[in-house]
Amino acid sequence: MFHAAMKAAIDGARTLAQMDALSRQLWQGHGSGALADEEAQALAERLHGRRSAIREGILPVGIPSGRASLFPPRRHVASPDKAASRDRRRLLAFSGPMPPALASRFTTGQLAVLRIVADEVTAKGVCGLCIDAIAARAGVCRRLAQAAIRLAEGDGLLTIEERRHEGRKNSPNLIRVISREWQAWMRRGSRQKRNASACEPDSPGERELLSRPSGIGCRTIHPTDKRVLKLGTVRAALRSKKLPGRQGRLQGSGS
């Protein structure tokens, strides 16, 4: 009688709490002698199978079936032009984003990421770009961008301020450069850009002259005079230099 009632109760159970209560009743009945050893063992195996079936049908609240998280899955983003991303990455890395002693610690992709961070810090005082924007501008993946920033933080070159919000999407981290050597390098680069923009050459000849290196081993080259040279000014210049041959030819040509 007790065996049949327990069997029907196990088959009709729908929750794990009911299964736990039936398990206690089962072993209490076995201890009081209402169930034999074989009957108790059979009911225990039946109870275990029924409990496994109930657990398989349980899903976390708020999460659709087949999903491991309540948040939407992150979409894998790939560069539409890998060659252009590679060229951009190399250009940023070789543009001198930091002093050579510091740059030697990082790879080409990491230097490209740090160049984007340094430009943003120079312009605004802090880099508040999201990691996807930094990775896209640097021509790298987001994982590499995260690793580069964390590596620079571990070396004591910058700080990362996390802005977490409970129950909603987090704001982008704030990145600040704290290395004095890197800060001095960034200030020098910004001054050179301002000077270059203030002294923008007007002609191709001036651009060529300004692009030539100045210093030891290089002659000082003056730009060409832009004033229009007339025949009278040429004659006056020749007379002041006392060049009779050229002066006579000019006079002859003028007469």
Order of alpha helices (4+ residues) and beta strands (2+ residues): alpha-alpha-alpha-alpha-alpha-alpha-alpha-alpha-beta-beta-alpha-alpha-alpha-alpha
